[in-house]
């Protein structure tokens, strides 16, 4: 490849990086505008939730928001757009949604993470 070819490829990579950075910044700004869709006091959501194959998810309150721990992975949540949900990045850059399922008495007995249902094991 000649010098002109390298220069062109470098320009393409620079433009792709710039677009990716702008997209990431827009995404952060859009998420920062979200408001909580949780309908209950945060205390109602805390506890240990268990899946028979994937283990435990611990939900706690950290700095007035919900924190989520799964094994060695930990994230502080941000609001998501659907009712009774939060967004977490247990692996940086891979936001996933946690859905809670409160019953008619405002008790949260289950959550869904990564398409799997976890049942609360302590109240």
For each residue, the residues with C-beta under 8 A, 3 or more apart:
1: 5 6 9
2: 5 6
3: 6 7
4: 7 8
5: 1 2 8 9
6: 1 2 3 9 10
7: 3 4 10 11
8: 4 5 11 12
9: 1 5 6 12 13
10: 6 7 13 14
11: 7 8 14 15
12: 8 9 15 16
13: 9 10 16 17
14: 10 11 17 18
15: 11 12 18 19
16: 12 13 19 20
17: 13 14 20 21
18: 14 15 21 22
19: 15 16 22 23
20: 16 17 23 24
21: 17 18 24 25
22: 18 19 25 26
23: 19 20 26 27
24: 20 21 27 28
25: 21 22 28 29
26: 22 23 29 30
27: 23 24 30 31
28: 24 25 31 32
29: 25 26 32 33
30: 26 27 33 34
31: 27 28 34 78 79 87
32: 28 29
33: 29 30
34: 30 31 78 79 80 81
35: 79
36: 79
37: 79 80 81 82 83 84 85
38: 42 45 66 84 85 86 100
39: 83 84 102
40: 44 45 102 106 108
41: 44
42: 38 45 46 61 64 65 66
43: 46 61
44: 40 41 102 106 107 108
45: 38 40 42 59 66 100 108
46: 42 43 59 60 61 66
47: 58 59 108 120 121 122 123
48: 56 57 58 59 120 121 122
49: 56 57 58 59 110 111 118 119 120 121
50: 55 56 57 118 119 120 121
51: 54 55 56 57 116 117 118 119
52:
53:
54: 51 116 118
55: 50 51 70 71
56: 48 49 50 51 70 118 121
57: 48 49 50 51 68 69 70 98 111 113 118
58: 47 48 49 68 69 70
59: 45 46 47 48 49 66 67 68 98 111
60: 46 66 67 69
61: 42 43 46 64 65 66 67
62: 65 66 67 76
63: 76
64: 42 61
65: 42 61 62 76 77 78
66: 38 42 45 46 59 60 61 62 76 77 86
67: 59 60 61 62 74 75 76 77
68: 57 58 59 74 75 77 86 88 90 98
69: 57 58 60 73 74
70: 55 56 57 58 73 74 90 113
71: 55
72:
73: 69 70 90 91
74: 67 68 69 70 90
75: 67 68 88 89 90
76: 62 63 65 66 67 88
77: 65 66 67 68 86 87 88 98
78: 31 34 65 86 87 88
79: 31 34 35 36 37 86 87
80: 34 37 85 86 87 97
81: 34 37 85
82: 37 85 97 99
83: 37 39
84: 37 38 39 99 100 101 102
85: 37 38 80 81 82 97 98 99 100
86: 38 66 68 77 78 79 80 97 98 100
87: 31 77 78 79 80 95 96 97 98
88: 68 75 76 77 78 95 96 97 98
89: 75 92 93 94 95 96
90: 68 70 73 74 75 94 96
91: 73 94
92: 89
93: 89
94: 89 90 91
95: 87 88 89
96: 87 88 89 90 113 114
97: 80 82 85 86 87 88 113
98: 57 59 68 77 85 86 87 88 111 112 113
99: 82 84 85 111 112 113
100: 38 45 84 85 86 108 110 111
101: 84 108 109 110 111 112
102: 39 40 44 84 106 107 108
103: 106 107 108 109
104:
105:
106: 40 44 102 103
107: 44 102 103 123
108: 40 44 45 47 100 101 102 103 111 120
109: 101 103 119 120
110: 49 100 101 117 118 119 120
111: 49 57 59 98 99 100 101 108 117 118 120
112: 98 99 101 115 116 117 118
113: 57 70 96 97 98 99 116 118
114: 96
115: 112
116: 51 54 112 113
117: 51 110 111 112
118: 49 50 51 54 56 57 110 111 112 113
119: 49 50 51 109 110
120: 47 48 49 50 108 109 110 111 123
121: 47 48 49 50 56
122: 47 48
123: 47 107 120
